[in-house]
Amino acid sequence: MYGAILDDNAPLNGPSIAKEISAQIRLAFVRKVYGILTCQLLLTAAIAVPFQRVSREWLIANQWILAVSVILNLIAMCSMMCCRQACRTFPTNYLLLGLLTVTEGVLIGFLSAQYTWQSALLAAGITMGVFVLMTIYAWTTTIDFTGFAPYVFAATAAFAMFGFSLWIMSMCGVHIKWLTMLYDLLGVLLFTFYIIFDTQMILGSHGGHKLGFSIDDYCFAALVLYMDIVRLFIHLLRLVGERK
């Protein structure tokens, strides 16, 4: 069964066969994750793009769609984050991932509708460019970024507190433009790093990395990389976008 994937000249000892099989399994996992991710991005674009053509009045009159999407998004996100077994069980994992992707598409649509289509296209182009470059870097670099997990967690916690503080200030009627721009700039840097970090987590031992996703976590791996791309797009749009 596995003879076809081995070099005819390779020594047929147990460790080398096991290592080769493990590498092939990990590569199949990587292909599956990126296949799911591609479908997610296409579905998100298909849902979000039509919102660019609606009027501001329509958006205001249909706020209930946004509210329902936020609730369903939180349910799907919490289910996938807290119930890891559900992420490994077919078809529950695909249903949850599909629900999250659809609701993210609606959220992205409502956000991008507040900006010109040129701004949304620019942000999407930059996002894809950054994603491709960081993916290539994560695949080719000899630096193992998965070892920085504690520092990534600390940076994420600080970033979340920064955003929470800005939200409290806005609720009190205090709006400081340069602080908001700084927040979005830090968001761009953070999620750019996350693309590298999560890509190496997907590669796992195949890329010589200390940490990696289990091969049963293909939906969860696709989720985290998808959210990195979506959050990078959001912060770029807020940073460089021109409102209607």
N, C-alpha and C positions, 0 to 999 in steps of 0.2 A: 504493500500500500504506500509506504513512504519511500520506497526505492527510487521513484521517479523524481523526487525533489533533491536527491543527493548526487553529488559528483561521483561519476563512475570510478575516479581515481582516488577518492577519499577512503581512508581506512575505515573498515566497518566495525569499529569498536563501539561499545554501548554509550559512553559519554558523548562522543561526537555526534552519534545519531540523535540522542536526546537533545543535545544543544541545537542541532539543525531543525528538529521538529518544533522545539520551543520558539525558535526564531520565526519559523513559518506561521505558527499560530499567532504570534504577536503581530506580524505583518498583516495577517488576515483581520485581526482586531482593528488595526490602524485603518485599513481600507474601509471597514464597516463603519467606523466612527466618522470618517470624512464623507462617506456616502450619505449617512444620516444628516450630517451637518449641511451638506449641499442641499438636500431636500428641505431642511428647515429654512435656510436662507432664501431659497426660491419661493417657498410658501409665504414667508414674511414679506417679501417684496410684492408678491401678487396681492396680498391683503392691504399693505400700506400704500402702495402707489395710487389706487383710486381715490384715496382721501385727499390727495393733492388738488383734486379738481372741485372739491366741495367748497361751499362758501362758509364764512365765519358764522353766519346766522344758522346754517345747518348744524355746525359743530355744537353751538350753544343749545340748540333745540333738541339735540340728541345726546346730551350728556349721560343719559342712562346707559347707553352702549358702553361708554368709557367706564362707568361705575361697575357694571356687570363684568366687564373684562378684567378690571383690577381685582375684583373678588375672586373670580375663577383663576386668575393668574396666581394669586397668593395661595389658593387651595392646591393647585397643581405643583407650585414650587415647594410648599411645605411638605406635601406628600412625597415628592422625590428626594428632598433633603433629609427628612426624618424617617421615612420608611424605605431604607435602602433595598430591602428584599423585593419591594414592589418594582424597583428600577431594574431588577434582574429577572422578573417574571413576565413572560410573554402571554397575552398581548397587553397586560396592564402597563408595562413600561412604555410601549408605543402610544397607548391611549393618553397617558399622562403627558408624555413629551409632545404629542400632537396638540393637546389642549393648551399647553403652555406656549407653544409656537404660534397658534392661532391668536391667543390673547395678546401676546407680545406684538404680533403684526398689527392688531387694532391699536395698541398703545403707541407704537411707532407711527402709525398712520395719523392719529390725533396730534401727536407732537409735530411731525413734519408738516402737517397742514397749516401750522402757524408760521411756517417759513416759506420763502419762495422755492419753486421747484429747482431753480439753479443752485440754491444753497443746499438743498437736500441731496442733489446729485453730486455736488462737490464733496460733501461730507461722506457720502457713500463711496465715492471714488478713492478718497484719502484712506478711508477705513479698509477697503479691500487692498490697497497698496501696502499699507502698514501690515495687514494680516499676512500677505504673501511674503513680504520681506522678513518679518519676524519668524514665520514658519520655516523659511529656508535657513535662517540663522540658528533656530532651535535644533534643526536637523543636523547642521554641519559643525556647530561649535563644540569644542572639547570641554567647555565649562558646564558643570552640572548645577543648574539653577534649582533643582528640586531640593537641594540641601539648604536653600534659603527660606524654607517654609515658615519658620518662626518669625522671621523678619517680614515676610509677606503678610502674615496674619496681623502683626503689629501695625504695619502701614495701612492695612485695610480697616482696622479698628479706628485708627486716628482719622482716616479719611471719612469714615462713617460719622464720627463725632463732629467733624467739621461740617458735613452736610446737615446734620441734625441741628447744629447751632445756627446755620444759615436759615433753616426752616423756621426755627423759633423766632429769629429776628424778623423774618418776613411776616410772620403771624402778628408781630407787634408793630408792623408798619415801617420797619427799618430795612432799607434796601441799599446796599453798598455794591456798586457795579464791579469795582475792581476785585472785591472779595469773591464775588460770584465767578468772575473770569479766572481768578487764581484757583478756585475749586475745580472748575472744568479743566483747566490746564493740568492740575494734579491728577484728575480723573483720566485724562488722555495718557499720561505717563504711567499711571498705575495699571491700567488695563492693557497697555502695550506690553508691559512686563508680564502681566498675567497670560498673555498669548504665548510667550516663550515658556513660562513656567508650566502651563497646562499642556502645551504641545509635548514637552519633555516627559510629563506624567503619562501621556498617552503612549509615547515611545517606550517608556519603562526600561526594563533591562536590555531591550534590543538596542537602545541608544547608550547603554552603559550608565544609566541613571539609578540613583539609590532608591527613589520612590517611583511608583507607577500604579496606574489603575489596574484592577483585576480585569481579566478578559470578559467576565460576566457583566461588567459595568459599562458596556458600550453606550447605552443610552445616557447614563450619567456623565460619561466622558464627553459625549456630544453636547450635552446640556451646558457644561461649564465652558466649553470653548465657544458655543453659540452665545452665551451670556457675555463673554468677554468681548465678542465682536459687536453685539448690540449696545453694550454700555459704552464702548469706544465710539461708536457712531453717535450716540446721544450727546456725549460730551463734546465731540467735534462739532456737531450741528449747533449746539448752544454757544460754542466758542466762536465759530466763523460764520454762522448763519445770519441771514438778513430776514427779519420778520416782515410779514405782508403788511 
